[in-house]
Amino acid sequence: MRTLKVALLGCGVVGSDVAHYLAAHEPELTARIGARVELAGVAVRRADLPRPGVPSHLIAADADALVTRGDIDVVIEVIGGTDRAHDLVGKAFAHGASVVSANKALIAAEGAALHAAARAHGVDLRYEAAVAGAVPLLRPLRESLAGDRVTRVLGIVNGTTNFILDRMDSAGWDYPRALKEAMALGYAEADPTADVEGHDAAAKAAIVAGLAFDTRVRIDEVHREGISGITAADTAAARAQGCVIKLLALCDRRADGDVTVRVHPAMLPLSHPLASVRDAFNAVFVEAEAAGQLMFYGPGAGGAPTASAVLGDLVEVCRNRLAGVTGSGDTAHEQRRVRPVGDVVTRYHVTLDVADRPGVLSEVAHVLDRHGVSVESLRQERGDDGCRLSLSTHRATDAVLSSAVEALGALTAVRGVPRALRVEGA
């Protein structure tokens, strides 16, 4: 029986689990592939550190030498980052190796160039693990729905922010307390910026939109907002409306063929399937013309779940190698325009603290009317030193709604900055 050699780049949380399951699942992998898979080397930055479960003779400090040996069939890249990873993946291609990656930053930034390089060298590039961990999403978009027309992808693709927002909703915590808990449990990094400011989700949204709509989406074309500005008052306001707040990745195909891709917090009705996604789980809701509504759910991060997706890709590329073929590559055969967030048609929920005096409602209504914004519902609550107005708008473009909220903030009767959240799934 033929033996296929695998090089592993990185042996952190994900890499160590990949190495573990390569050994633990060897009989199943051999049967499913039709060949043995041998771990030929593991490249790490610190070769002197102990790597439990990885034979010491496989540890290598020179990643370049490992990927350019010439006898490597598949390189698994889990080191993260872009520049160094890009260089190593390019060298792997040049030396005839297919690549499996879990690196969403690399794929979002350099996906087009990497697909072209893989095609030029007759090898495969796969990255199921780059978006939602163990949740199978990219393969269904690329293959199962290849005969359909996907119109929308709406998802929770970052477990850290979902955990934080879930705690803020279920326990009534404020953002700093929920973030501290996420750090203590290992869900958030010491520097959580990439997660809480939406950078991680934006990279994933760019990858998903590209596959779903057969076009290229650059990371700088994804509108991005994080959750660090969400307050306990926001989550309470959402609960009062029968909603929860989630950080969503939203990819839409418009009727004119253009697309919008955005990441931001939004209110979701409790009746929506994504509203019940708790803790650090991921879930993605896909809408297609023929298939209708589909939902993919599961653990979106962590060593073992991500390793599961990596090994699934490994099986595919190994089968292709044995057959002397490559799988489907870059699907970006369209050149769709990515529209700005201002063109998105959506709804807003706005909370205003105002002076308790006659005429305030008339002033608010005048501003909204001037901007062409129609109000669906309005609730007024009196306090000791003023009133709180909570209003939900009918659908309008984001640019119009944003402009109206800014104008409301300029009213002398309004105290502080109006709080505005988009409403999705309603």
C-alpha positions as CSV (number, residue, x, y, z in Angstrom):
1,M,0.0,0.0,0.0
2,R,1.3,3.5,-0.9
3,T,2.3,5.8,1.9
4,L,1.6,9.6,1.6
5,K,3.8,11.9,3.6
6,V,2.4,14.9,5.5
7,A,4.3,17.9,6.9
8,L,2.7,19.8,9.8
9,L,3.5,23.5,10.2
10,G,2.8,24.5,13.7
11,C,2.2,22.5,16.9
12,G,0.1,24.7,19.1
13,V,-3.4,24.0,20.2
14,V,-4.6,23.0,16.8
15,G,-1.4,21.5,15.5
16,S,-0.9,19.2,18.5
17,D,-4.5,17.9,18.1
18,V,-3.9,17.3,14.3
19,A,-0.9,15.3,15.2
20,H,-2.8,13.4,17.9
21,Y,-5.8,12.5,15.7
22,L,-3.5,11.6,12.7
23,A,-2.2,8.8,15.0
24,A,-5.4,8.0,16.8
25,H,-7.5,7.7,13.7
26,E,-4.8,6.0,11.5
27,P,-6.9,2.9,10.7
28,E,-9.9,4.9,9.6
29,L,-7.8,7.4,7.6
30,T,-6.0,4.6,5.8
31,A,-9.3,2.8,4.9
32,R,-11.0,6.0,3.7
33,I,-8.0,7.3,1.7
34,G,-6.8,3.9,0.4
35,A,-3.2,4.7,1.5
36,R,-1.3,5.1,4.7
37,V,-0.6,8.7,5.9
38,E,2.7,9.2,7.6
39,L,3.5,12.3,9.6
40,A,7.0,13.1,8.2
41,G,7.8,16.2,10.2
42,V,6.5,19.0,12.5
43,A,7.9,22.5,12.1
44,V,7.9,24.7,15.2
45,R,9.5,27.9,16.3
46,R,10.9,26.4,19.5
47,A,12.2,23.0,18.9
48,D,13.5,22.8,22.5
49,L,10.1,22.8,24.1
50,P,8.4,19.5,24.9
51,R,5.6,18.4,22.5
52,P,3.6,15.6,24.3
53,G,2.5,12.9,21.9
54,V,4.8,14.0,19.0
55,P,7.9,11.9,18.6
56,S,11.0,14.1,19.1
57,H,12.6,12.9,15.9
58,L,9.8,14.6,13.9
59,I,10.3,18.0,15.4
60,A,12.0,20.5,13.0
61,A,13.0,24.1,13.5
62,D,13.5,24.7,9.8
63,A,10.1,24.9,8.2
64,D,11.6,25.8,4.8
65,A,13.7,22.7,4.7
66,L,10.6,20.5,5.6
67,V,8.3,21.8,2.9
68,T,11.0,21.7,0.2
69,R,12.2,18.2,0.9
70,G,10.6,17.0,-2.3
71,D,8.9,13.9,-0.9
72,I,6.1,15.7,1.0
73,D,2.6,15.0,-0.4
74,V,0.6,17.3,1.8
75,V,1.5,20.3,4.0
76,I,-0.9,21.2,6.8
77,E,-0.4,24.9,7.7
78,V,-1.7,25.9,11.2
79,I,0.9,28.6,12.1
80,G,-1.4,31.6,11.5
81,G,-0.4,35.0,10.2
82,T,0.0,35.9,6.6
83,D,3.6,36.7,5.4
84,R,5.5,33.7,6.7
85,A,2.6,31.4,6.0
86,H,2.2,32.7,2.5
87,D,5.9,32.1,1.8
88,L,5.8,28.5,3.1
89,V,2.6,27.6,1.3
90,G,4.1,29.0,-1.9
91,K,7.2,26.8,-1.5
92,A,5.1,23.8,-0.7
93,F,3.2,24.3,-4.0
94,A,6.4,24.8,-5.9
95,H,7.7,21.4,-4.6
96,G,4.6,19.5,-5.6
97,A,2.7,19.4,-2.3
98,S,-1.0,20.1,-1.8
99,V,-1.9,22.3,1.2
100,V,-4.5,22.2,3.9
101,S,-4.8,25.4,5.9
102,A,-6.8,26.6,8.9
103,N,-5.5,30.2,8.4
104,K,-8.5,32.5,7.7
105,A,-6.3,35.6,7.6
106,L,-4.1,34.1,4.9
107,I,-7.0,32.9,2.8
108,A,-8.9,36.1,3.1
109,A,-5.9,38.2,2.1
110,E,-4.1,36.0,-0.4
111,G,-6.7,33.4,-1.5
112,A,-6.8,34.4,-5.2
113,A,-3.0,34.3,-5.5
114,L,-2.8,31.0,-3.6
115,H,-5.4,29.4,-5.8
116,A,-3.6,30.5,-8.9
117,A,-0.3,29.1,-7.6
118,A,-2.0,25.8,-6.7
119,R,-3.5,25.5,-10.2
120,A,-0.2,26.3,-11.8
121,H,1.6,23.5,-9.9
122,G,-1.3,21.0,-10.3
123,V,-2.0,20.6,-6.5
124,D,-4.9,21.2,-4.2
125,L,-5.6,24.0,-1.7
126,R,-8.2,23.4,1.0
127,Y,-9.2,25.4,4.1
128,E,-12.5,24.2,5.6
129,A,-11.1,24.8,9.1
130,A,-10.5,28.5,8.3
131,V,-14.1,29.6,8.9
132,A,-16.1,27.8,11.5
133,G,-14.0,25.1,13.0
134,A,-15.7,21.7,12.9
135,V,-18.8,23.1,11.3
136,P,-18.9,21.9,7.6
137,L,-19.7,25.1,5.6
138,L,-17.2,25.7,2.8
139,R,-17.5,22.3,1.2
140,P,-21.3,22.5,1.1
141,L,-21.1,25.9,-0.5
142,R,-18.5,24.8,-3.0
143,E,-20.0,21.4,-3.8
144,S,-23.4,20.5,-2.4
145,L,-24.9,23.9,-3.5
146,A,-22.9,24.2,-6.7
147,G,-26.1,23.6,-8.7
148,D,-28.1,26.2,-6.8
149,R,-28.0,30.0,-6.4
150,V,-27.1,31.1,-2.9
151,T,-28.8,34.4,-2.0
152,R,-27.8,35.0,1.6
153,V,-25.4,33.7,4.2
154,L,-26.1,34.9,7.8
155,G,-24.0,33.5,10.6
156,I,-22.3,33.6,13.9
157,V,-18.7,32.8,13.0
158,N,-16.8,33.9,16.1
159,G,-17.2,31.9,19.3
160,T,-15.5,34.5,21.6
161,T,-18.0,37.3,20.8
162,N,-20.9,34.9,21.0
163,F,-19.9,33.8,24.4
164,I,-19.5,37.4,25.6
165,L,-22.9,38.5,24.2
166,D,-24.6,35.4,25.5
167,R,-23.3,36.1,29.0
168,M,-24.4,39.8,28.7
169,D,-27.9,38.6,27.7
170,S,-28.4,35.6,30.0
171,A,-26.7,36.9,33.2
172,G,-27.2,40.6,32.7
173,W,-23.4,41.3,32.8
174,D,-21.8,44.3,31.3
175,Y,-19.2,44.0,28.6
176,P,-16.0,44.2,30.7
177,R,-17.2,41.4,33.1
178,A,-18.2,39.1,30.2
179,L,-14.9,39.7,28.5
180,K,-13.0,38.9,31.7
181,E,-14.9,35.6,32.0
182,A,-14.1,34.8,28.4
183,M,-10.4,35.3,29.0
184,A,-10.5,33.2,32.2
185,L,-12.1,30.3,30.3
186,G,-9.7,30.5,27.4
187,Y,-12.2,31.7,24.9
188,A,-10.5,35.1,24.5
189,E,-6.9,35.9,23.8
190,A,-4.8,38.1,26.0
191,D,-5.3,40.7,23.3
192,P,-8.9,40.1,22.2
193,T,-9.0,42.9,19.6
194,A,-9.2,40.6,16.5
195,D,-12.2,38.9,18.0
196,V,-14.2,41.7,19.7
197,E,-13.6,44.3,17.0
198,G,-14.8,41.9,14.3
199,H,-11.5,41.4,12.4
200,D,-11.7,37.6,12.7
201,A,-15.3,37.5,11.6
202,A,-14.6,39.9,8.7
203,A,-11.9,37.6,7.3
204,K,-14.3,34.7,7.5
205,A,-17.1,36.7,5.8
206,A,-14.8,37.5,2.9
207,I,-14.0,33.8,2.4
208,V,-17.7,32.7,2.7
209,A,-19.0,35.5,0.4
210,G,-16.4,34.6,-2.3
211,L,-17.5,31.0,-2.3
212,A,-21.2,31.7,-2.0
213,F,-21.4,34.2,-4.8
214,D,-18.5,33.0,-7.1
215,T,-16.7,36.3,-6.8
216,R,-13.7,37.9,-5.2
217,V,-14.3,39.8,-2.0
218,R,-11.3,41.6,-0.4
219,I,-11.1,42.0,3.3
220,D,-11.2,45.8,3.0
221,E,-14.5,45.5,1.2
222,V,-16.1,43.9,4.3
223,H,-17.9,46.5,6.5
224,R,-16.8,45.8,10.1
225,E,-18.0,46.8,13.5
226,G,-17.2,45.1,16.8
227,I,-19.0,44.5,20.1
228,S,-16.8,46.5,22.5
229,G,-19.4,49.3,22.4
230,I,-22.4,47.1,23.4
231,T,-23.7,47.9,26.8
232,A,-25.9,46.1,29.4
233,A,-28.5,48.7,28.5
234,D,-28.4,47.6,24.9
235,T,-28.9,43.9,25.8
236,A,-31.8,44.9,28.1
237,A,-33.4,46.9,25.3
238,A,-33.1,43.9,23.0
239,R,-34.7,41.7,25.6
240,A,-37.6,44.1,25.9
241,Q,-38.1,43.8,22.2
242,G,-38.1,40.0,22.3
243,C,-34.6,39.9,20.7
244,V,-31.0,39.0,21.5
245,I,-27.8,40.8,20.2
246,K,-25.4,38.7,18.1
247,L,-22.3,39.6,16.2
248,L,-23.3,38.6,12.7
249,A,-21.5,38.0,9.4
250,L,-24.0,38.9,6.7
251,C,-23.4,38.2,3.0
252,D,-26.2,39.1,0.5
253,R,-26.7,38.8,-3.2
254,R,-28.8,41.7,-4.4
255,A,-31.4,41.4,-7.2
256,D,-29.1,43.4,-9.5
257,G,-26.3,40.8,-9.0
258,D,-24.2,43.0,-6.7
259,V,-23.3,41.8,-3.2
260,T,-22.9,43.2,0.3
261,V,-20.7,41.8,2.9
262,R,-20.7,43.1,6.5
263,V,-19.9,42.1,10.1
264,H,-21.6,44.0,12.9
265,P,-23.8,43.4,16.1
266,A,-27.5,43.2,15.4
267,M,-30.7,42.4,17.2
268,L,-32.2,39.0,16.2
269,P,-35.8,38.0,17.1
270,L,-35.9,35.1,19.6
271,S,-37.8,33.2,16.9
272,H,-34.8,33.1,14.6
273,P,-32.8,29.9,14.7
274,L,-29.5,31.8,15.3
275,A,-31.0,33.5,18.4
276,S,-30.7,30.2,20.3
277,V,-27.0,29.7,19.6
278,R,-25.3,29.9,23.0
279,D,-21.8,30.0,24.6
280,A,-18.9,29.8,22.1
281,F,-20.7,27.9,19.4
282,N,-20.9,28.9,15.8
283,A,-23.9,28.6,13.4
284,V,-24.5,29.7,9.8
285,F,-27.8,30.1,8.1
286,V,-27.7,29.8,4.3
287,E,-30.6,30.7,2.0
288,A,-30.6,29.4,-1.6
289,E,-33.2,29.6,-4.3
290,A,-33.9,25.9,-4.7
291,A,-32.7,24.4,-1.4
292,G,-34.4,27.1,0.7
293,Q,-33.1,27.6,4.2
294,L,-30.2,25.5,5.6
295,M,-28.4,25.8,9.0
296,F,-25.0,24.5,10.0
297,Y,-24.2,24.4,13.7
298,G,-21.4,23.3,16.0
299,P,-18.2,24.2,17.8
300,G,-16.4,26.8,15.8
301,A,-13.0,26.9,17.6
302,G,-10.7,24.8,19.8
303,G,-8.0,22.3,18.9
304,A,-10.1,19.1,18.4
305,P,-13.0,20.7,16.4
306,T,-10.5,22.5,14.1
307,A,-8.4,19.3,13.7
308,S,-11.6,17.5,12.6
309,A,-12.0,19.9,9.7
310,V,-8.3,19.8,8.9
311,L,-8.3,16.0,8.7
312,G,-11.5,16.1,6.5
313,D,-9.6,18.2,4.0
314,L,-6.6,15.9,4.3
315,V,-8.7,12.9,3.3
316,E,-10.0,14.8,0.2
317,V,-6.6,16.0,-1.0
318,C,-5.0,12.6,-0.4
319,R,-7.7,10.8,-2.4
320,N,-7.1,13.3,-5.2
321,R,-3.4,12.7,-5.1
322,L,-3.8,9.0,-5.4
323,A,-6.2,9.5,-8.4
324,G,-3.7,11.9,-10.0
325,V,-6.3,14.7,-10.1
326,T,-7.1,17.9,-8.2
327,G,-10.4,19.1,-6.8
328,S,-12.3,22.2,-7.7
329,G,-10.2,25.3,-7.2
330,D,-11.0,28.9,-7.2
331,T,-14.7,29.4,-7.9
332,A,-14.5,33.2,-8.5
333,H,-15.7,33.2,-12.1
334,E,-17.9,36.3,-11.6
335,Q,-16.8,39.9,-11.0
336,R,-19.6,41.2,-8.8
337,R,-19.5,44.7,-7.3
338,V,-19.3,44.8,-3.5
339,R,-21.7,47.6,-2.5
340,P,-21.0,49.8,0.6
341,V,-23.0,49.2,3.8
342,G,-24.9,52.4,3.2
343,D,-26.7,50.7,0.3
344,V,-28.0,47.9,2.5
345,V,-31.7,47.9,3.2
346,T,-32.2,47.2,6.9
347,R,-34.1,48.2,10.1
348,Y,-32.9,50.1,13.1
349,H,-33.9,50.0,16.8
350,V,-33.1,53.4,18.3
351,T,-33.0,54.3,22.0
352,L,-33.0,58.0,23.0
353,D,-32.8,59.6,26.4
354,V,-34.7,62.9,26.1
355,A,-36.0,65.8,28.3
356,D,-39.5,65.3,29.7
357,R,-41.2,68.3,28.2
358,P,-43.9,69.0,25.7
359,G,-43.0,68.9,22.0
360,V,-40.2,66.4,22.2
361,L,-42.0,63.6,20.4
362,S,-42.9,66.1,17.7
363,E,-39.3,67.1,17.2
364,V,-38.2,63.5,16.9
365,A,-41.0,62.8,14.4
366,H,-40.0,65.8,12.4
367,V,-36.4,64.7,12.1
368,L,-37.4,61.2,11.0
369,D,-40.0,62.5,8.5
370,R,-37.4,64.8,7.0
371,H,-35.1,61.8,6.4
372,G,-37.9,59.7,5.0
373,V,-37.8,57.2,7.9
374,S,-41.1,55.5,9.0
375,V,-41.5,54.3,12.5
376,E,-43.0,50.8,13.1
377,S,-43.3,51.1,16.9
378,L,-42.5,53.5,19.7
379,R,-42.3,53.1,23.4
380,Q,-41.9,55.8,26.0
381,E,-40.7,55.2,29.6
382,R,-40.6,58.0,32.2
383,G,-37.7,58.3,34.6
384,D,-36.9,60.7,37.5
385,D,-35.1,63.2,35.2
386,G,-36.4,62.5,31.8
387,C,-37.8,60.0,29.3
388,R,-36.4,57.1,27.3
389,L,-37.8,56.6,23.8
390,S,-37.4,53.3,22.1
391,L,-38.4,53.2,18.5
392,S,-38.2,50.6,15.7
393,T,-38.1,51.8,12.1
394,H,-39.4,50.3,9.0
395,R,-36.9,49.2,6.3
396,A,-34.7,51.8,4.7
397,T,-31.1,52.1,3.4
398,D,-28.5,52.0,6.1
399,A,-27.2,55.4,4.9
400,V,-30.7,57.0,5.4
401,L,-31.1,55.5,8.8
402,S,-27.6,56.4,10.0
403,S,-28.1,60.0,8.9
404,A,-31.4,60.2,10.7
405,V,-29.9,58.9,14.0
406,E,-27.1,61.4,13.7
407,A,-29.7,64.2,13.2
408,L,-31.6,63.0,16.3
409,G,-28.4,63.3,18.3
410,A,-28.2,66.9,17.4
411,L,-31.6,67.8,19.0
412,T,-31.3,69.8,22.1
413,A,-33.8,67.6,23.9
414,V,-31.7,64.5,23.4
415,R,-29.3,63.7,26.2
416,G,-26.2,61.8,25.3
417,V,-25.7,59.8,22.1
418,P,-28.6,57.9,20.6
419,R,-28.1,54.1,20.7
420,A,-28.9,52.4,17.4
421,L,-28.7,48.7,16.5
422,R,-29.6,47.1,13.2
423,V,-32.4,44.5,13.3
424,E,-32.0,41.4,11.2
425,G,-34.0,38.2,10.6
426,A,-37.3,39.9,11.2
